[in-house]
């Protein structure tokens, strides 16, 4: 499940990933928020929480994630991924260089 968070500046898109994330959630939740934010800002920041209950993403969701990221590649200013899931933190360390802006990875013991 993708949940939009609240209380962030307008140029920050903010989500939490929990359980199994599907393509339908990308299409109904994440993509409209990204498109709306891009209409009002030249560059965006991403804040993404991935909790211990995160079970993964289906293949179609991964493809949607890749497409939205690449479609607007030059418009991402930076991304922050906050997680207590070790394999996610490791993946961010390995692939964060692919983002044009700064990528920040933070491990959390908060158990959000």
N, C-alpha and C positions, 0 to 999 in steps of 0.2 A: 504494500500500500504506500502511496505517496501522499503526504499531507503537507499542505502549504502552511508555513509558520507565519506569525504576525509580529509586528513591532520593529521591522527593519526599515532602513531608508528606501526611498522609491527606486533607486538604482541597484538595489540588492534583491535578487530573487532567492527565496528561502524555503527550503523543503526538508522534510524528514522522511527517510525511507525505513519502512517497517515491514516485517513479514515478507511475502513474495510480491515483487513489483511486476506489473504486467504492462503490455503495450496499451491496453485500454486506459490505464491510469495516466500514462504519458500523454495520450491524445486528449483526454478529458481534463486533466489537471495541470500538468507541467507545461506542455507546449503553449496553451493559451496564455499562461502567465508570462512566459518568455516572450512571446510575440507582442503582448501588450506593453511589456517593459521596454522592448526594443523600439517600439513606436515613439516612446517618449524620451529615450536616452541613447546617446551615441555608443556608450560602453556600459557593460553590466558587470556586476560582481555576483558570485554564486556562494551561498552558504548552504551546506548540505549535511544534515545529521544522519548517521547510520547507526542505529542502536543494536544492542546485542540480540534482539529478536529478528534482525534482518535475515531472511532466508535466501535471498538472491533475486535475480531478475530473469524473466523468461527471455528467450532468444530474440523475440520481436521487440521487447522493451530495450534490450541492448542496442539493437539496430536503430530504434527511435532516438536513443540517447546519442549515439554516434552521429546520426543525421542532423539533429538540432545543434549539436556542438560544431560540426564541420560547416554547416550552412552559414553560421554566423561567427566563424573562427576569429576574425579580426576584431570582433566586438566584445570579447570577454576580457575584462580588465584583470580580474583575479578570481580565484576560487578557494574556498576554505571547506575542507571536509573534516568533520568532527566525528570520530568513531571510537568504539572500544572493540571493534572486530579486527583482529590482527591481520587477516588476509587482505582486508580492504586497505588498511594502512600500508601494507607491503606493496600492493598494486599501485597505490598513489605514488609511493616512492619510486617505483619502476617506470611509470608512465606519465608522471606529472610534467615531465619536460616537453611533452607533446602540446601542452596548452601554451598559447602565445603570451599569456600574462603569468603572474606569480601564482603558484599553487601552494597552499598551506595545508598541512596535514596535522591534526591534533588528536592525540589519544585521550580518551575520556574515561574516567572511572565513575562517572556520575550515574551510569546506568539509565540514561534517559530512555 
